[in-house]
């Protein structure tokens, strides 16, 4: 189901944004398939949207995916409470630009909460 959903979201977000991502690397697809997806299909969509924001070469790679998906199998220390996750500021700027400055929409594009986005911006 994951590969079909990924293809669907790539097509949908390509039409919505005008940014074309035509392929997904095997490593990225493997990471997406191994992740347990504690949320729902919307979480997968947010991850694909996040990746598309970071992707500049038309091929979605593992380096474009949200860190929690890439690092899922690693047993790293959890982030300290109250600290935002590491987020690429270029991706934040692009999400804000694509959302017309709407922070709630930009947070959804990045797959993070609005509160986390505000913390990153401050």
QUIRA-V91931 format. One record per residue. N is the residue number from 1. RES is the residue in three letters. SS is DSSP state (H for helix, E for strand, L for the rest). Layout:
N/RES/SS, N/RES/SS
//
This chain:
1/UNK/L, 2/UNK/H, 3/UNK/H, 4/UNK/H, 5/UNK/H, 6/UNK/H, 7/UNK/H, 8/UNK/H, 9/UNK/H, 10/UNK/H, 11/UNK/H, 12/UNK/H, 13/UNK/H, 14/UNK/H, 15/UNK/H, 16/UNK/H, 17/UNK/H, 18/UNK/L, 19/UNK/L, 20/UNK/L, 21/UNK/L, 22/UNK/L, 23/UNK/E, 24/UNK/E, 25/UNK/L, 26/UNK/H, 27/UNK/H, 28/UNK/H, 29/UNK/H, 30/UNK/H, 31/UNK/H, 32/UNK/H, 33/UNK/H, 34/UNK/H, 35/UNK/L, 36/UNK/L, 37/UNK/L, 38/UNK/L, 39/UNK/L, 40/UNK/L, 41/UNK/H, 42/UNK/H, 43/UNK/H, 44/UNK/H, 45/UNK/H, 46/UNK/H, 47/UNK/H, 48/UNK/H, 49/UNK/H, 50/UNK/H, 51/UNK/H, 52/UNK/H, 53/UNK/H, 54/UNK/H, 55/UNK/L, 56/UNK/L, 57/UNK/L, 58/UNK/L, 59/UNK/E, 60/UNK/E, 61/UNK/L, 62/UNK/H, 63/UNK/H, 64/UNK/H, 65/UNK/L, 66/UNK/L, 67/UNK/H, 68/UNK/H, 69/UNK/H, 70/UNK/H, 71/UNK/L, 72/UNK/L, 73/UNK/L, 74/UNK/L, 75/UNK/L, 76/UNK/L, 77/UNK/L, 78/UNK/L, 79/UNK/L, 80/UNK/L, 81/UNK/L, 82/UNK/L, 83/UNK/L, 84/UNK/L, 85/UNK/L, 86/UNK/L, 87/UNK/L, 88/UNK/L, 89/UNK/H, 90/UNK/H, 91/UNK/H, 92/UNK/H, 93/UNK/H, 94/UNK/H, 95/UNK/H, 96/UNK/H, 97/UNK/H, 98/UNK/H, 99/UNK/L, 100/UNK/L, 101/UNK/L, 102/UNK/L, 103/UNK/H, 104/UNK/H, 105/UNK/H, 106/UNK/H, 107/UNK/H, 108/UNK/H, 109/UNK/H, 110/UNK/H, 111/UNK/L, 112/UNK/L, 113/UNK/L, 114/UNK/H, 115/UNK/H, 116/UNK/H, 117/UNK/H, 118/UNK/H, 119/UNK/H, 120/UNK/H, 121/UNK/H, 122/UNK/L
//
